[in-house]
C-alpha cells in the first residue's frame, strides 16, 4: 500500500488530471487505495491510487467543493460545498446518500469551508464562516459552536470522537467538547 502511494506521489504518475479549475480538497481512503478530490468545477473525483486512473466523478453540488473527508470504514465520502450543503456519498457506487442543508444567514457568503467525520462515522462537523455545525447522523440533530472571530478553515475530530478541534483565520485553534458544545481550550500565539 505505502509503496503504491510513494510510487504515485514520487514517480512518473505524480499528476492526476481531471478537474477543471483548482482542486480545493483532498482525502485518502483508510486502505490507501483511493484519493478523493473536490474542486472548483463542482465535482468530486475518486482516483485509483495505484494506477492514477479516475474511477468515477460524483456530481450533485451546484458550487465549488471546499472540503472532502472519508469515513474511517472507507465506505462513505463526505463533501462540503459553497452551495451550503454537506453531502454523504457511497464510495463504492458513487451515489448520493444524504444531503444536509447548512443553516446560514440568507445573505452570507462562505469565505471558506471545512468538513470532518468522527471515527465512528456518526457525526459530521463542518465550518461555516466563524461557526462550526455538528450533525448527528442517526437522529439528525444539529448543534452549533461559535467562538472564533475569523473564518474557520479546518476542523477535525479527536480519535476518540469526544472533541472537535478547529483552526481559524483569527490565528487560534480551539478545542470543543462534542457533547456539551463548550469550548474547552484556545491555543494562540
C-alpha positions in Angstrom: 0.0 0.0 0.0 2.6 2.5 1.0 4.8 1.6 -2.0 1.9 2.4 -4.3 1.4 5.8 -2.6 5.1 6.5 -2.8 5.3 5.5 -6.5 2.3 7.7 -7.4 3.5 10.7 -5.4 7.2 10.4 -6.3 7.2 8.5 -9.6 6.2 9.3 -13.2 2.5 9.3 -12.5 2.5 12.1 -10.0 -0.1 14.2 -11.8 -3.8 13.3 -11.8 -5.6 15.3 -14.4 -9.4 15.6 -14.4 -10.7 18.6 -12.6 -11.4 21.8 -14.5 -10.0 24.7 -12.4 -8.5 24.4 -8.9 -8.6 21.4 -6.7 -9.7 22.6 -3.3 -9.9 19.4 -1.3 -8.1 16.0 -1.0 -8.7 12.9 1.2 -7.2 9.4 1.1 -9.2 6.3 1.9 -8.1 4.4 5.0 -6.9 1.5 2.9 -4.7 3.9 0.8 -6.3 2.5 -2.4 -8.1 5.7 -3.5 -7.7 9.5 -3.4 -10.8 11.7 -3.3 -10.6 15.2 -4.7 -13.0 18.1 -4.8 -12.7 21.2 -6.9 -13.9 24.5 -8.3 -15.7 22.5 -11.1 -18.3 21.4 -8.5 -17.3 17.7 -8.8 -15.7 15.1 -6.6 -13.4 12.6 -8.2 -12.3 9.2 -7.0 -8.9 8.1 -8.2 -7.2 4.7 -8.1 -4.0 5.4 -6.2 -2.0 2.6 -7.7 -2.9 3.3 -11.3 -3.6 7.0 -11.1 -6.8 6.4 -13.1 -10.0 8.3 -12.3 -12.6 5.7 -11.1 -15.7 8.0 -11.0 -16.9 11.5 -10.8 -19.6 12.5 -8.3 -21.9 15.3 -9.3 -24.6 17.0 -7.3 -23.2 20.1 -5.8 -24.0 23.4 -7.6 -21.0 25.3 -6.4 -17.3 24.7 -5.7 -16.2 22.0 -3.2 -14.5 23.3 -0.1 -13.6 20.1 1.6 -13.9 16.3 1.4 -13.5 13.5 4.0 -13.7 9.7 4.0 -15.3 7.7 6.8 -12.9 5.5 8.8 -14.6 2.4 7.4 -13.9 3.7 3.9 -17.5 3.3 2.8 -18.5 6.9 2.5 -17.3 10.2 1.2 -18.5 13.5 2.9 -18.3 16.7 0.9 -18.9 20.3 1.8 -19.6 22.9 -0.8 -20.0 26.6 -1.3 -23.6 25.8 -2.2 -24.1 25.5 1.6 -24.7 21.7 1.6 -22.9 18.7 3.1 -23.4 15.6 1.0 -22.8 12.0 2.0 -21.9 9.6 -0.9 -21.3 5.9 -1.2 -17.6 5.4 -2.1 -18.4 2.0 -3.8 -21.3 3.2 -6.0 -20.8 7.0 -6.2 -24.5 7.5 -5.3 -25.5 10.4 -3.1 -27.0 9.0 0.1 -27.8 12.2 2.0 -27.8 16.0 1.8 -27.6 18.2 4.8 -28.6 21.9 4.3 -26.4 24.2 6.3 -28.1 26.8 8.3 -26.5 30.2 7.4 -27.9 33.7 7.1 -29.5 34.3 3.8 -27.0 36.9 2.7 -24.0 35.0 4.0 -21.2 34.2 1.6 -18.9 31.4 2.6 -15.3 32.6 2.7 -14.0 29.0 3.3 -15.3 25.7 4.4 -14.1 22.5 6.1 -15.6 19.2 6.9 -14.7 16.2 9.2 -16.2 12.9 10.1 -15.9 11.3 13.5 -14.1 7.9 13.6 -17.3 6.1 14.4 -19.0 7.7 11.4 -21.9 9.0 13.5 -21.0 12.7 13.4 -20.1 15.3 10.8 -18.7 18.7 11.7 -18.4 21.5 9.1 -17.3 25.1 9.3 -19.4 28.0 8.1 -17.5 31.2 8.3 -16.9 31.6 12.1 -19.3 28.8 13.2 -18.9 25.0 13.4 -22.0 22.9 13.0 -22.2 19.4 14.3 -24.7 16.9 12.8 -25.5 13.6 14.4 -26.4 11.4 11.5 -28.7 8.8 13.1 -31.1 11.2 15.0 -30.4 14.1 12.6 -29.7 16.5 15.5 -27.7 19.6 14.8 -25.7 21.7 17.2 -23.6 24.9 16.6 -20.3 26.0 18.1 -19.3 29.7 18.0 -16.3 31.4 19.4 -14.0 32.2 16.5 -13.7 35.8 15.3 -12.5 34.8 11.8 -13.4 32.1 9.2 -12.9 28.6 10.4 -10.6 27.0 7.8 -10.2 23.5 9.3 -12.0 21.0 11.6 -11.0 17.6 12.9 -12.3 15.1 15.4 -10.0 13.7 18.1 -9.5 9.9 17.6 -12.0 9.1 20.4 -14.6 11.4 18.9 -15.1 13.3 22.1 -13.7 16.6 20.9 -13.6 18.8 17.8 -10.6 20.9 17.1 -10.9 23.9 14.8 -8.4 26.3 13.2 -9.4 29.8 12.1 -8.2 32.9 10.3 -8.3 34.6 13.7 -5.0 32.8 14.4 -6.4 30.5 17.0 -7.0 26.8 17.5 -10.0 25.9 19.6 -10.8 22.6 21.3 -14.6 21.9 21.7 -16.4 19.3 23.8 -18.6 17.4 21.2 -21.2 16.5 23.8 -21.7 19.9 25.5 -20.6 22.2 22.7 -18.4 24.1 25.1 -15.1 25.5 24.1 -12.5 23.9 26.5 -9.3 25.4 25.3 -7.9 28.1 23.0 -4.4 27.9 21.6 -2.9 31.1 20.2 0.5 32.9 19.9 
